[in-house]
Amino acid sequence: MAATVINGLDELKSRVGEELGVSDWLEVTQEAVDAFADATGDHQWIHVDPQRAKDTPFGGTIAHGLYTLSLGPQFSYALFEIQCVAFGLNYGYNKVRFPAPLPVGSRVRMRATLSAADDVPGGVQFTVTQTFEREGGDKPVCVAESLSRVYGG
């Protein structure tokens, strides 16, 4: 899949409301969840103890919500690129929700929609609604409003 290319700040602002793409599926492995637990120090058993977690309503371990959110940059880089700018920065997040669990062993992908693009001194702050979907799931596992800033080139 080819990434959506956006050329400059004016084109970025003109594309508000457009879907920027849908990523490929990514399998959520116990190894990846364990590595995330090690990196963050969050070893809550529902994420890292498959034996204990099998007796929960989820039937096994689930990914950390923040693990899911942390896939946003990886998926975004694959989905879209903003050219003809000097540089860009992650500015933060507005709303972040985890409406459904993401079981280990399932596959996840992200849908990106350009929700807003507003002038800031020297550049544009833009909002991408990131909707993370589990294959076969009936509702998203995460929905987040990612804020970034890009500055003129």
C-alpha positions in Angstrom: 0.0 0.0 0.0 1.4 3.4 -1.0 1.4 6.1 1.7 -0.7 9.2 1.1 1.6 12.1 0.3 0.6 15.6 1.3 2.6 18.4 -0.2 2.9 21.3 2.2 0.9 23.2 4.7 -1.8 24.5 2.3 -2.5 21.0 1.0 -2.7 19.7 4.5 -5.3 22.2 5.4 -7.3 21.4 2.3 -7.6 17.7 3.2 -9.4 18.1 6.5 -12.2 15.5 6.7 -10.4 13.0 4.4 -9.4 9.5 5.4 -5.6 9.2 5.1 -5.6 5.5 4.9 -6.0 2.1 6.7 -2.9 0.3 7.8 -2.1 -3.4 7.2 -3.0 -5.8 10.0 -0.5 -6.4 12.7 -0.6 -9.5 14.9 -0.5 -8.8 18.6 2.0 -11.3 20.2 2.6 -12.1 23.8 6.3 -11.3 23.2 5.4 -7.8 22.1 3.1 -7.2 25.1 5.8 -8.6 27.4 8.3 -6.2 25.9 5.9 -3.3 26.4 5.4 -4.4 30.0 9.2 -4.4 30.5 9.6 -1.0 28.8 6.9 0.6 30.9 7.1 -1.3 34.2 3.4 -2.3 33.9 3.4 -6.0 34.6 -0.3 -6.3 35.6 -1.2 -10.0 35.3 -4.1 -9.5 32.8 -1.3 -8.5 30.3 1.5 -10.9 31.1 0.2 -14.0 32.8 -1.6 -16.2 30.2 -2.3 -19.0 32.7 -4.1 -16.7 35.2 -5.8 -14.6 32.4 -7.4 -17.6 30.8 -10.0 -17.7 33.6 -11.1 -14.1 32.9 -14.0 -13.1 30.6 -11.3 -12.4 27.9 -10.1 -16.0 27.9 -6.5 -14.9 27.9 -4.1 -12.0 28.1 -5.0 -8.6 26.6 -2.7 -5.9 25.3 -2.2 -2.8 27.4 -4.4 0.1 26.2 -1.2 2.2 26.0 0.4 -0.6 23.9 -2.3 -0.1 21.4 -2.0 3.7 21.4 1.8 3.3 21.0 1.2 1.7 17.6 -0.1 5.0 16.3 3.3 6.3 15.1 4.2 3.1 13.3 0.9 2.9 11.5 0.9 6.7 10.7 4.4 6.5 9.1 3.1 3.7 6.8 -0.1 5.6 6.0 0.8 9.2 5.2 3.7 11.5 4.7 3.8 15.3 4.8 6.4 16.7 2.4 7.7 20.2 1.8 7.8 21.1 5.5 10.9 21.8 7.6 10.0 19.4 10.4 7.2 18.0 12.5 6.6 17.3 16.1 4.2 15.1 18.2 2.2 17.7 20.2 0.0 15.3 22.2 -3.4 13.8 22.3 -6.9 15.0 23.0 -9.5 12.3 23.6 -8.2 8.8 24.1 -10.6 5.9 24.7 -10.3 2.1 24.9 -13.9 0.9 24.1 -12.9 -2.8 23.7 -10.1 -5.1 24.8 -7.4 -6.2 22.4 -6.7 -9.9 23.1 -3.2 -11.3 22.5 -3.2 -13.4 19.3 -5.6 -11.1 17.5 -4.8 -8.7 14.7 -5.1 -4.9 14.8 -5.0 -2.1 12.3 -5.5 1.6 12.3 -7.7 3.9 10.3 -6.5 7.5 10.1 -8.7 10.5 9.3 -7.5 14.1 9.2 -9.9 15.8 11.5 -8.5 19.4 11.8 -5.7 21.6 10.6 -5.2 25.0 12.3 -2.6 27.7 11.8 -0.1 28.1 14.6 2.9 30.5 14.5 5.2 29.2 11.7 3.1 26.2 10.9 0.0 24.1 11.2 -1.3 22.0 14.1 -3.3 19.0 12.8 -5.5 16.4 14.4 -5.6 12.8 13.1 -8.4 10.6 14.5 -6.8 7.3 15.0 -9.3 4.4 15.1 -7.7 1.0 16.0 -9.8 -1.9 14.9 -9.5 -5.6 16.0 -10.1 -8.1 13.2 -13.5 -9.5 13.8 -14.3 -7.0 16.5 -17.6 -5.1 16.7 -16.2 -1.9 18.1 -12.8 -0.2 18.1 -10.1 -1.2 20.6 -8.9 2.4 20.8 -9.9 5.8 19.4 -7.6 8.7 19.8 -7.2 12.3 18.6 -3.5 12.6 17.8 -2.1 16.2 17.7 1.0 17.1 15.6 2.6 20.2 14.4 4.4 20.8 11.2 6.4 23.9 10.3 7.1 25.5 6.9 9.8 24.3 4.7 
